Amino acid sequence: MGKKGKGTGSFGKRRNKTHTMCRRCGRHSYHIQKGTCSGCGYPAATKRTYQWGQKAIRRKTTGSGRMRYMKTLSRRFKNGFQEGSEAKKQVATA
């Protein structure tokens, strides 16, 4: 069955996991022995991006997800990051 070489006969012997889930990007790209992610470059401080991968940058950039924090930021900045105050009651004019 398993002869020497990299071909069909050797695929049955492959049973060790090299990559696992990355805690930063969530992809199955974290190399266990190296301790680095091939998708985002974790644990490096800067995210892994290359200019030859414009489409990949477009997929992963800010705005491609939910932006739970960022989407309210501009409104809060406009109001000076006020907290704990209640809106004034509007008086009906008629």
C-alpha positions in Angstrom: 0.0 0.0 0.0 2.3 2.8 1.2 5.4 2.9 -1.0 8.0 5.6 -0.7 7.3 9.0 -2.3 4.7 11.7 -1.8 2.0 10.2 -4.0 -1.2 8.2 -3.5 0.3 5.5 -1.4 1.7 8.0 1.2 -1.6 9.7 1.9 -2.8 6.9 4.1 0.2 7.6 6.5 -0.7 11.3 7.0 -2.4 11.5 10.4 -0.7 14.3 12.3 -2.2 17.8 12.4 0.2 20.6 11.4 -2.3 23.4 11.6 -5.0 24.3 14.1 -7.5 27.2 14.7 -5.9 30.6 15.0 -7.2 32.7 17.9 -6.9 36.0 16.1 -8.2 35.3 12.6 -10.2 32.1 13.3 -8.8 30.3 10.3 -7.3 26.8 10.5 -3.9 28.2 9.7 -2.0 28.3 13.0 1.1 26.1 12.7 1.5 24.2 15.9 5.3 23.6 15.8 6.2 27.0 14.4 3.7 28.8 16.7 2.7 31.2 13.9 -0.4 31.6 11.8 0.0 31.4 8.0 -3.1 33.5 7.5 -2.7 36.6 9.7 0.9 36.2 11.0 -0.1 35.8 14.7 1.6 36.3 17.2 3.2 39.2 15.3 1.8 42.6 16.2 1.1 43.6 12.6 -1.4 41.6 10.5 0.1 39.6 7.6 -0.8 41.4 4.3 0.9 41.6 0.9 0.3 44.0 -2.0 0.2 41.0 -4.4 -2.9 39.8 -2.5 -5.3 42.8 -3.0 -8.3 40.6 -3.1 -7.3 39.0 0.2 -6.8 42.4 1.8 -10.3 43.4 0.6 -11.8 40.3 2.2 -10.2 40.8 5.6 -10.2 44.6 5.9 -12.2 46.8 8.3 -15.9 46.9 7.3 -16.0 43.3 6.0 -17.5 42.1 9.3 -20.0 43.4 11.9 -17.9 46.2 13.3 -19.7 45.9 16.6 -17.5 48.7 18.2 -16.5 50.8 15.2 -20.0 51.4 13.7 -21.1 53.5 16.7 -17.7 55.3 17.1 -18.3 58.3 14.7 -21.6 59.1 16.4 -20.1 58.9 19.9 -17.1 61.0 18.8 -19.5 63.7 17.5 -21.2 63.9 20.9 -17.9 64.0 22.8 -18.2 60.5 24.2 -20.8 61.5 26.7 -22.2 58.8 29.0 -24.9 58.5 31.6 -27.0 61.5 30.4 -30.6 61.3 29.2 -32.0 63.0 26.2 -34.1 66.1 26.9 -37.8 65.8 26.3 -39.0 67.4 23.1 -41.9 69.8 23.6 -44.7 69.3 21.0 -45.3 72.6 19.2 -48.9 73.2 18.1 
